[in-house]
């Protein structure tokens, strides 16, 4: 099973997102974990490679199972680990081979083009306390078929 880690920075009520050229969808910078890497190491490495910056005070916000299904048949499945940081060090690239980096107001997460599961987990990451867990079932062209969400929080 593939493991993916992504990381969203939320600073001054703005989020740094990557606009992917294939679908013109927005995502949090991230990618595949390498063998032997922790999920935190992977999230920071992928974020740094894609943005040219280092996240500050990174922590885990969500763990998700992503499923691709057609006619009730599972075609693919992977795990997604979503992290957040509240600051970064350095100046982000404007564009990379992965896409275009852009700052957006948090409220735009409700409307920007993206996979609906990403919208769910990124909004939780920037707006809520605690941890979120879930399963997103998509068609092969990323139409959301089903979303199952659970969340927990620590008393602060």
trRosetta pair geometry for C-beta under 8 A, 3 or more apart (Angstrom, degrees):
i j d omega theta_ij theta_ji phi_ij phi_ji
1 77 6.1 -43 -130 101 104 92
1 78 6.0 159 179 -117 81 50
1 79 6.2 65 141 -11 119 97
2 32 6.4 -67 -166 -123 103 101
2 78 3.9 -30 72 -118 95 117
2 79 7.4 -169 95 30 53 67
3 32 7.1 97 77 -156 58 62
3 33 4.3 -20 94 22 108 127
3 39 7.3 -103 166 -100 126 92
3 42 7.5 41 120 119 108 177
3 78 6.9 -170 -79 -171 24 91
3 79 5.0 -12 -116 65 71 105
3 81 7.2 16 -177 -6 94 109
4 30 6.1 86 169 136 90 118
4 31 6.5 -91 -143 172 85 18
4 32 6.0 -48 -99 -91 70 46
4 33 7.0 -145 -92 -17 19 83
4 66 7.9 -6 33 17 129 138
4 78 5.9 55 -6 145 106 128
4 79 6.9 178 29 90 70 53
4 80 4.9 -19 73 -108 104 70
4 81 7.1 180 92 23 52 70
5 30 5.4 -142 104 -156 48 114
5 31 7.4 -14 56 59 67 40
5 33 5.8 78 -8 -69 106 94
5 39 5.2 160 -92 -165 129 74
5 40 7.9 -161 -154 -78 152 14
5 42 4.1 119 24 105 143 109
5 43 3.9 -105 152 -69 122 76
5 46 6.1 157 81 20 92 139
5 80 7.7 151 -93 -162 29 53
5 81 4.6 -21 -109 68 78 104
5 82 7.9 174 -158 -80 54 26
5 83 6.8 23 -178 -7 97 112
6 27 6.8 -99 -138 164 148 97
6 28 4.1 108 157 91 119 107
6 29 6.5 157 -153 89 83 34
6 30 2.7 -104 -99 -19 66 154
6 31 7.7 97 -84 -18 74 37
6 43 6.7 1 83 -128 7 91
6 46 7.2 -80 -105 102 46 138
6 47 7.9 108 -164 -71 46 92
6 80 6.8 -8 9 -167 105 100
6 81 7.5 161 25 82 59 54
6 82 5.6 -14 68 -113 91 69
6 83 7.1 -170 96 29 43 76
7 28 6.0 -170 70 159 25 117
7 29 6.1 -31 59 75 80 85
7 30 5.9 138 6 -76 66 99
7 43 4.5 112 -54 177 113 101
7 44 7.1 76 -49 -78 161 40
7 46 7.2 148 8 79 107 98
7 47 4.2 -40 56 -69 132 134
7 55 5.8 -95 159 -50 141 158
7 58 6.4 -30 -138 -136 128 121
7 82 7.6 157 -88 -164 35 52
7 83 4.3 -20 -107 73 83 104
7 84 7.1 166 -159 -88 67 20
7 85 6.3 26 178 -5 112 103
8 15 5.6 -12 -177 -156 109 113
8 16 7.2 169 -159 58 60 70
8 17 7.5 2 -127 -84 97 72
8 28 4.1 -79 -67 -118 86 126
8 29 7.9 145 -86 29 47 71
8 82 7.2 6 0 -173 103 98
8 83 7.5 172 24 89 61 54
8 84 5.5 -23 69 -110 84 73
8 85 7.7 -175 92 29 40 68
8 122 5.6 113 -57 -137 161 94
8 125 5.5 107 49 109 129 146
8 126 6.6 -75 116 -57 135 103
9 15 6.7 150 80 -148 53 57
9 16 4.7 17 54 23 105 114
9 47 7.9 114 -37 -162 103 134
9 53 7.9 -28 -35 100 160 136
9 55 5.8 -151 -83 -117 106 97
9 84 7.5 134 -101 -165 29 61
9 85 4.9 -28 -106 72 79 94
9 86 7.4 146 -158 -113 70 7
9 87 7.1 -9 -159 152 111 2
9 88 5.1 -23 -126 -38 158 116
10 13 7.5 8 -180 -115 90 20
10 14 7.2 165 -152 79 53 36
10 15 5.2 -22 -97 -91 73 82
10 84 6.2 -12 8 -163 108 111
10 85 7.7 161 25 80 64 45
10 86 6.1 -34 73 -116 78 58
10 106 6.5 45 -141 -89 112 111
10 125 7.6 169 -26 122 130 92
10 126 4.5 144 -83 -125 151 103
11 14 6.0 -29 72 61 65 87
11 16 7.8 22 21 -25 104 101
11 86 6.3 116 -87 172 72 51
11 87 5.4 93 -99 -102 121 53
11 88 6.9 -103 -34 9 145 85
13 105 6.2 1 137 -146 92 76
13 106 5.3 -89 -171 -3 67 112
14 103 4.6 18 167 -179 129 106
14 104 6.5 152 -158 74 78 27
14 105 5.9 -54 -103 -94 68 39
14 106 6.9 -122 -95 -37 18 71
15 28 8.0 -68 173 -100 117 90
15 103 7.1 155 76 -152 32 59
15 104 5.7 -26 60 63 83 82
15 105 7.9 30 14 137 81 11
15 106 5.8 98 -23 -94 106 62
15 109 6.7 46 26 -62 151 112
15 122 7.3 84 -168 178 162 117
15 126 6.2 -67 -79 -85 125 150
16 29 7.3 -18 117 -8 102 113
16 51 6.8 53 147 -123 141 138
16 88 7.3 -8 -4 -8 153 150
16 92 6.3 -177 -148 -75 136 159
16 101 6.3 1 -174 -171 96 102
16 102 7.6 165 -149 85 55 31
16 103 5.7 -32 -93 -94 65 68
17 26 4.4 13 163 -169 138 112
17 27 6.7 140 -165 65 88 27
17 28 6.6 -67 -119 -88 70 45
17 29 8.0 -178 -148 -30 31 74
17 101 7.4 162 85 -149 37 56
17 102 5.9 -25 65 66 84 80
17 103 7.9 132 18 -110 75 21
17 104 5.8 -10 14 12 122 118
17 112 7.3 53 113 146 174 167
18 26 6.9 140 72 -154 42 61
18 27 5.3 -32 66 67 95 81
18 28 7.2 66 17 174 96 10
18 29 5.0 104 -27 -76 129 73
18 50 6.3 -37 -84 162 146 130
18 51 8.0 -112 -71 -75 108 88
18 98 6.0 -22 -172 124 139 113
18 99 4.8 105 172 72 90 125
18 100 7.2 146 -159 72 55 38
18 101 5.7 -29 -99 -94 67 67
19 24 6.4 -2 -179 -155 101 54
19 25 7.4 172 -149 88 60 25
19 26 5.5 -34 -94 -93 66 71
19 99 5.0 -164 82 167 50 122
19 100 4.5 -14 52 59 108 92
19 101 7.8 -163 13 -75 78 18
19 102 6.1 30 -20 8 112 119
20 23 6.2 27 91 42 108 80
20 24 7.2 -137 78 -81 62 12
20 25 5.5 -8 47 62 106 75
20 26 7.6 173 6 -98 80 19
20 27 5.9 34 -27 6 116 116
20 98 7.0 -58 -109 165 77 72
20 99 4.6 -88 -98 -74 36 145
21 24 7.0 10 -147 -72 29 59
21 99 5.6 -166 -25 -107 76 83
21 100 7.9 96 -64 -8 83 88
22 25 7.8 -30 74 22 81 95
23 113 7.5 -147 134 141 95 120
23 142 7.7 -25 -103 47 165 149
24 113 6.1 32 113 85 85 144
25 113 5.1 -108 -110 125 62 90
25 114 4.8 115 -172 -109 97 48
25 115 6.5 55 -177 -26 150 69
25 118 7.9 109 162 45 120 154
26 102 7.9 -79 -117 56 115 111
26 104 7.6 -14 -142 -1 159 152
26 112 4.7 -9 19 144 141 132
26 113 6.5 120 2 75 86 61
26 114 4.7 -60 60 -73 77 111
26 118 7.8 -179 95 126 71 141
27 30 7.3 -108 147 33 112 94
27 114 6.6 149 -72 -135 55 110
27 115 7.8 31 -92 16 93 102
27 118 6.1 -85 -118 -142 71 153
28 82 6.8 90 52 -139 155 95
28 118 7.4 -172 0 -158 89 108
28 122 6.0 174 -42 -100 116 114
29 46 6.4 172 146 131 86 88
29 47 4.8 107 101 -120 121 62
29 50 4.1 -180 -153 86 119 139
29 51 5.5 -79 -62 -40 171 107
29 98 7.6 81 -127 117 86 154
29 101 7.7 2 -64 -107 120 106
30 43 6.4 -27 -119 -129 102 67
30 46 4.8 59 -146 119 41 142
30 47 6.7 -3 -80 -64 60 73
30 50 7.5 -65 -23 9 21 152
31 42 7.9 -130 77 174 68 96
31 46 4.3 -175 32 -134 91 129
31 49 7.8 -48 21 68 137 130
31 50 7.3 150 -21 -45 116 128
32 42 7.9 -93 127 -162 32 125
32 46 7.9 147 43 -92 37 132
33 37 5.1 -155 -170 72 90 119
33 39 6.7 -55 -97 -105 137 57
33 42 4.1 -42 -113 -110 82 156
34 37 4.7 81 62 -15 78 128
34 42 6.7 177 18 -104 72 98
34 45 7.8 -44 7 89 117 158
37 41 4.6 -136 -165 88 91 119
37 42 4.6 106 131 -61 134 92
37 45 7.2 -77 -144 14 144 144
38 41 4.5 96 52 7 82 103
38 42 6.9 -147 90 -6 43 87
39 42 5.6 -54 -146 37 32 114
39 43 6.3 35 155 -22 66 105
39 60 7.1 48 110 -94 128 121
39 81 4.5 -40 -165 107 130 172
39 83 8.0 160 141 -51 96 117
40 43 5.8 -53 -146 34 30 110
40 44 6.4 23 159 -12 65 108
40 58 6.7 137 -152 108 93 122
40 60 7.3 -84 -80 -53 88 98
40 83 7.2 109 -118 -92 63 147
41 44 6.1 -63 -149 41 28 106
41 45 6.0 26 157 -18 66 113
42 45 5.8 -57 -141 39 27 110
42 46 6.0 22 163 -14 65 111
42 81 7.7 85 76 62 122 129
43 46 6.2 -58 -143 41 23 106
43 47 6.1 23 159 -18 62 112
43 55 8.0 -39 131 30 97 150
43 58 6.6 166 106 176 125 142
43 81 6.7 -100 -63 104 117 106
43 83 4.4 70 -178 11 159 142
44 47 5.8 -57 -143 39 27 111
44 48 6.1 26 159 -18 64 110
44 54 7.3 22 -165 -149 99 75
44 55 6.2 -124 -119 39 79 108
44 58 6.1 -149 -77 10 98 169
45 48 5.9 -60 -147 38 26 109
45 49 6.2 24 157 -18 64 109
46 49 5.8 -55 -145 37 29 111
46 50 6.2 13 162 -7 65 114
47 50 6.2 -70 -146 45 25 101
47 51 5.8 -16 171 13 66 121
47 53 7.5 -60 144 76 93 79
47 55 5.6 9 116 -26 155 117
47 85 8.0 108 173 5 169 133
48 51 6.6 -73 -126 52 20 87
48 52 7.3 63 -175 -105 56 11
48 53 6.7 -129 -120 77 60 36
48 54 5.8 16 -100 -92 109 61
48 55 7.8 -109 -60 -3 80 80
50 93 7.7 -116 156 34 44 128
50 96 6.0 -162 -155 54 59 161
50 98 5.3 -31 -133 36 104 158
50 101 7.7 142 146 -76 86 117
51 88 7.4 -61 128 -164 144 155
51 90 7.8 122 124 92 94 123
51 92 4.7 -51 -172 -129 90 93
51 93 6.1 -156 -159 19 33 90
51 101 6.1 112 -120 -110 79 151
52 90 5.9 -145 128 146 73 135
52 91 6.9 -21 107 85 117 58
52 92 6.0 134 57 -142 94 36
52 93 4.7 114 1 -37 124 87
53 88 4.4 44 150 165 132 125
53 89 6.2 162 -167 74 85 43
53 90 3.7 -169 -115 69 72 113
53 91 7.0 -173 -78 53 105 14
53 92 5.3 -46 -20 -79 125 70
54 88 6.3 156 78 -161 41 76
54 89 4.7 -11 57 53 98 99
54 90 6.1 100 10 -2 73 120
55 58 4.7 72 113 -69 126 111
55 83 7.7 108 120 122 168 122
55 85 3.4 179 -174 -21 110 167
55 87 7.6 126 -165 84 55 48
55 88 5.3 -44 -104 -101 45 86
56 85 5.5 121 55 -178 46 117
56 86 6.8 -70 86 65 92 65
56 87 3.9 -22 52 79 128 95
56 88 6.0 -160 -3 -87 90 27
56 89 6.3 97 -55 -26 108 90
57 85 5.9 131 72 -146 62 79
57 86 5.8 -21 75 32 121 95
57 87 6.8 56 28 34 104 94
58 83 5.2 22 -175 167 101 130
58 84 7.2 169 -145 86 59 33
58 85 4.5 -37 -88 -77 71 101
59 83 6.5 169 90 -152 22 88
59 84 6.4 -21 63 59 71 77
59 85 7.8 129 13 -85 60 56
60 63 7.4 14 178 -51 121 90
60 81 6.5 -51 -131 -177 105 99
60 82 7.5 103 -158 81 62 48
60 83 5.5 -53 -97 -100 44 78
60 131 6.9 16 119 -116 94 109
61 82 5.3 -58 68 105 94 94
61 83 6.3 134 8 -129 88 24
61 84 4.9 51 -31 -9 135 108
61 121 7.5 129 108 180 106 86
61 124 6.6 158 157 114 115 94
61 125 4.0 102 110 -116 162 84
61 131 6.5 -174 -166 -122 34 58
61 132 6.6 13 151 24 75 93
62 80 7.6 2 111 110 99 93
62 81 7.4 168 90 -155 57 39
62 82 4.1 8 55 48 101 113
62 121 4.8 -150 82 -150 167 107
62 124 6.3 87 -64 90 132 131
62 125 6.4 -88 -7 -70 114 95
62 131 6.5 157 -88 -169 46 68
62 132 4.2 -17 -106 69 103 91
62 133 6.8 180 -155 -78 71 35
62 134 7.2 -15 -168 17 115 99
63 79 7.0 -14 -170 -171 84 102
63 80 7.5 160 -156 85 38 55
63 81 5.7 -5 -107 -107 72 71
63 82 7.8 -147 -65 21 32 76
63 131 7.4 11 5 177 91 113
63 132 7.9 178 29 93 54 54
63 133 5.3 -9 66 -114 86 80
64 79 7.0 148 80 -160 50 54
64 80 4.4 -14 63 60 103 101
64 81 7.9 -169 24 -71 74 30
64 82 7.1 38 -2 -12 113 108
64 117 6.9 130 -177 174 153 121
64 121 6.1 -71 -44 -81 143 143
64 132 8.0 7 -66 115 94 92
64 133 7.1 172 -82 -161 53 44
64 134 5.0 -11 -117 68 90 80
64 135 6.9 159 -165 -90 72 31
64 136 6.3 14 180 1 123 101
65 77 6.6 -9 -175 -167 94 102
65 78 7.8 163 -155 86 52 32
65 79 6.2 -32 -101 -102 58 66
65 80 7.9 -170 -77 19 12 81
65 134 7.4 -138 33 110 70 45
65 135 4.4 -13 66 -111 103 84
65 136 7.5 177 88 27 56 60
66 77 6.8 157 84 -154 56 51
66 78 5.1 -14 59 63 105 79
66 79 7.4 173 15 -96 85 14
66 80 5.5 62 -25 -17 118 115
66 117 6.8 142 -111 116 97 166
66 135 7.8 -175 -76 -154 26 55
66 136 5.4 -9 -117 63 67 100
66 138 7.2 -3 -172 7 86 113
67 74 6.1 -66 -163 -129 108 96
67 76 7.4 160 -157 87 43 55
67 77 5.1 -6 -106 -104 70 87
67 135 6.6 20 -5 -177 114 98
67 136 6.9 -179 28 90 74 50
67 137 4.5 -20 73 -110 113 71
67 138 6.9 161 85 24 56 67
68 74 7.4 98 76 -163 56 57
68 75 4.6 -61 105 66 101 103
68 76 4.1 22 37 49 118 95
68 77 7.3 -141 22 -65 71 47
68 138 5.6 -32 -106 76 62 90
68 139 7.3 30 -157 159 74 16
68 140 5.6 68 -174 -93 117 59
69 72 6.7 -4 176 -131 115 10
69 73 6.4 157 -157 74 73 39
69 74 5.6 -38 -99 -98 86 47
69 75 6.4 173 -99 6 27 87
69 137 5.4 -4 10 -172 128 103
69 138 7.2 141 25 73 76 37
69 139 6.9 -65 72 -99 62 43
69 145 6.4 -73 62 29 117 155
70 73 5.8 -24 69 58 68 94
70 75 5.9 41 7 -35 98 128
70 139 6.3 75 -91 -147 73 76
70 140 5.8 -6 -61 -23 116 107
74 77 6.3 -6 -174 -44 120 110
75 140 6.4 -4 57 -82 160 102
80 121 7.4 -135 114 -22 129 179
82 121 5.0 158 -21 158 166 125
82 122 7.3 -131 -159 -79 143 57
82 125 5.6 -106 140 -73 122 134
83 125 7.8 81 126 -142 15 132
84 125 4.5 165 -62 177 121 105
84 126 6.7 169 -124 -77 136 57
85 88 6.4 91 109 -69 133 78
88 92 7.5 43 109 -58 151 97
92 101 4.9 -128 154 128 127 152
93 96 5.1 65 112 -52 157 97
93 101 5.6 111 80 11 75 136
94 100 7.0 -20 154 -149 63 78
94 101 6.4 -140 -153 52 20 93
95 99 7.3 -104 -146 135 71 30
95 100 4.9 -26 -104 -105 86 68
95 101 7.0 -154 -79 13 34 77
96 99 6.7 6 60 45 79 41
96 101 7.2 50 0 -27 99 104
104 108 4.3 -96 167 64 117 141
104 109 7.4 136 108 -54 124 65
104 112 6.6 19 -179 -64 170 142
105 108 5.1 106 66 -10 77 101
106 109 6.0 -30 -178 -2 51 114
106 126 5.4 -165 -135 140 116 144
106 127 7.2 132 174 -67 132 95
107 110 6.2 -30 178 10 57 112
108 111 5.9 -75 -159 52 55 93
108 112 5.2 60 150 -41 92 105
109 112 6.3 -40 -119 21 29 111
109 119 6.4 146 165 -143 85 73
109 122 5.6 -147 -148 110 132 115
109 123 5.3 165 124 -79 135 83
109 126 7.0 162 -23 39 161 141
110 119 7.4 85 -121 -162 30 116
110 123 7.2 72 -75 -94 67 130
114 118 4.7 -100 155 82 118 127
114 119 5.5 144 83 -57 114 85
114 122 7.7 -14 126 16 162 143
115 118 4.4 89 66 2 89 107
115 119 7.2 -154 94 -10 47 82
115 136 7.9 86 151 156 117 154
115 138 7.3 -40 -154 -92 117 145
115 142 5.3 -87 -111 -175 103 124
115 144 7.4 123 -177 -60 77 101
116 119 5.3 -45 -151 29 40 117
116 120 6.6 44 150 -20 66 100
116 136 7.6 172 86 -146 83 127
116 144 4.2 -63 52 -29 132 146
116 147 7.2 -100 120 -63 112 136
117 120 5.5 -50 -152 33 37 114
117 121 6.4 21 157 -8 69 106
117 134 7.5 -175 -149 110 100 130
117 136 3.5 3 -99 -109 141 162
117 138 7.3 -89 -13 -54 128 113
117 144 6.3 159 -38 -104 84 118
117 147 6.5 -178 -97 -109 82 109
118 121 6.1 -61 -142 44 31 99
118 122 5.7 22 164 -14 69 114
119 122 6.3 -59 -136 42 21 103
119 123 6.1 21 164 -17 61 112
120 123 6.3 -64 -149 37 19 107
120 124 6.5 17 156 -15 59 110
120 134 7.1 -63 122 71 136 172
120 136 7.6 170 43 -83 138 123
120 147 6.4 159 -52 -158 165 143
120 149 6.7 -130 174 -82 134 136
121 124 5.6 -54 -148 38 34 113
121 125 6.2 40 153 -26 66 105
121 132 6.4 -171 -125 90 74 136
121 134 7.2 -144 -77 40 100 132
122 125 5.4 -48 -146 32 34 116
122 126 6.5 14 163 -4 66 107
123 126 6.5 -67 -145 45 28 95
123 127 5.6 -15 172 14 67 125
123 128 7.9 55 130 -8 67 103
124 127 6.6 -81 -128 52 18 88
124 128 4.9 -38 -158 32 64 126
124 132 4.6 14 151 -26 158 154
124 151 7.2 -150 -150 -99 134 134
125 128 7.7 3 -33 44 9 84
125 132 7.8 -98 -60 23 64 124
128 132 7.3 75 81 -49 138 115
128 151 7.2 -35 142 -162 148 154
129 153 5.3 66 109 -136 95 119
129 154 7.8 -105 154 46 109 70
129 156 7.0 -81 -168 -27 152 134
130 151 5.6 89 113 170 130 100
130 152 5.4 -163 -172 98 118 45
130 153 3.1 -78 -77 -92 128 73
130 154 6.6 165 -103 6 76 62
131 151 6.5 175 91 -153 47 69
131 152 5.3 -1 56 57 93 89
131 153 7.5 177 19 -82 61 45
132 149 6.4 -24 -168 -162 105 100
132 150 7.3 152 -159 84 56 46
132 151 4.6 -27 -103 -99 69 96
133 149 7.4 141 80 -158 49 51
133 150 4.7 -15 64 64 99 95
133 151 7.0 174 19 -85 70 42
133 152 7.7 29 -4 -2 108 96
134 147 6.6 -1 -179 -173 128 78
134 148 5.8 167 -154 89 75 57
134 149 4.3 -16 -98 -103 120 62
134 150 6.7 175 -76 21 65 63
135 146 7.5 -2 109 111 95 98
135 147 7.5 171 87 -151 56 38
135 148 4.6 10 49 51 94 105
136 144 6.5 -63 -166 -130 99 98
136 146 7.5 168 -154 88 37 58
136 147 5.5 1 -109 -108 73 76
137 144 7.4 96 76 -162 54 59
137 145 4.6 -61 106 66 98 106
137 146 4.2 19 41 49 117 95
137 147 7.7 -141 25 -64 72 41
138 142 5.0 -14 -173 -129 139 44
138 143 6.3 139 -159 63 77 38
138 144 5.8 -45 -99 -98 78 44
138 145 6.3 166 -110 3 20 90
139 142 6.8 -76 67 0 70 12
139 143 4.4 12 26 46 116 93
139 145 6.3 111 -40 -45 76 110
144 147 6.2 2 -178 -47 125 103
